Structures are given as structure tokens and as C-alpha cells.
């Protein structure tokens, strides 16, 4: 809305978002791995599926939250139009999809 972000800033912003998202995701994934391992009587495949899915979802949600307003700004739309409910819905729906795909890959036969 204020015209503060230029096309040249996008790469820098995305790199920063990825770095922060990876730190957060790896910390959360590590904790989820430990909890899943404990709760499933040391089932490594389930724990890896849960941790991998969580890391993937956190990084994706962070990027969605950063990229939708940036994309709106770059095409001349109001970034504020990318409201929190829209970003949350996109992140949640894609997160559930990713969780099931990753679980299927890890837990298949």
C-alpha cells in the first residue's frame, strides 16, 4: 500500500523468509519427531513422516504468507487485500494436502 517494495527487493525478502522459516521449521520438526517417536512406540517411519510434513508445511506457509502480499504489490494491487484469512486458508489447505502426500510416501507398504 505504501510502495515500499520494489521488484529488486523480492529476492532479498524471499531469501530472508526462507532462512527464518527453515530455522523455525527445523526446531518444530525436531520436537515433532521426538514426540511422534515417543507416542508411536519408537516407530521411526511415522516420526519421520510427521517431522518431514511439519517442516514442509511450515516453510510453505511462511512463503505463502510472504509471497501473496508481495505478488499483489508487484502487480499494482493492494497488498492489504491479501488478508490473514486468505493466507491462512491457502496455507492450511496446502498443508493438509502436503501432510497426506508425505505420510503416504513414508508409510506406503
N, C-alpha and C positions, 0 to 999 in steps of 0.2 A: 504494500500500500504506500510505502514511503519511497520506493525506487532505490533502495539501498543496495540491492543485489544485482550485479551485472553478470553477463554470461561468463566472464572470466573468473568470477568468484565461485562458480558452481563446482569445479573440480576440487578446489580447496575445501569447500564446505562438505562435499561428499567424502573426501579423504578423512576429514576430522570426525564426521559422523560414523564412518566405518570403524575408525580406531576406538572411539568411545563405545560403540555397540559391541565390538569384539571383546573388550575388557569386561563389560557388564555381562555379556553372554557367556564368556568362559567361566566367570565366577559363578553365575547362576547354574550353568551346565554342570560344573564340578559338584556343587551342592546337590543338584537333582540326581546326578549319578550316584552319589553316596546314599541318598535317601532311597532311591529306587533299588539299589543293591541290597540295602538292609531290609526293605519291605518285601522283596521278592525272594528271600532266602538265597541271596548271592547269585541270582540269575543274571549273568553278565550281558546276555543279548538284550534283555528287557532294559537294563540300566543304560546300556549304550544307545538304545533306541530313544529312550526318554531324554537323555542328555543331548544327543545329536539333534533331536527335534526341537528342544528348547533353545539351543544355540542358534539354529536356523531361523526359528520364529522371532527371536529377539532381534537378530541382525536385520531381518526383513522388515519387521515392524518399525525399527528405527529408521531404516532407509525410506520406507513409505511415508513416515511422519515428516521426514526432511524433504523428500523429493516432490510430493504433491504441491506444497506451497511454492517451492522453487519453480516447478513447471508452470504453475499458474502465473507466477511473476514474470517468467520469461516470455510467455505468450500474451502478456499485457492484461491478464485478468487479475482480480483482487486476490492476493494470497490468503486473506482472511476468509474468503469464501470456502477455502478448504478447512472446514470446521473440524473440531475434535471428533464429533460423532462420525463424520465421514471417514476420517483417517482411522479411527478405532474399528469401524466396521470392515474396512478393507483389510486392515491388519489381522483382525480376528478371523475373518472368512479364509484368508490365505493361510493363516496359522493352523487352523483346523485341517485344511487340505494337506498342508506340508506334514503335519503330525501323522496323519493316516498313511501318507505315502512312505514316509521314513519308517514308521512302525512296520508296514508291510515288507519293506526291503530288508529290515533287520530280522524280522520274526518269521519270514517265509520258511517253511519246511526245513 
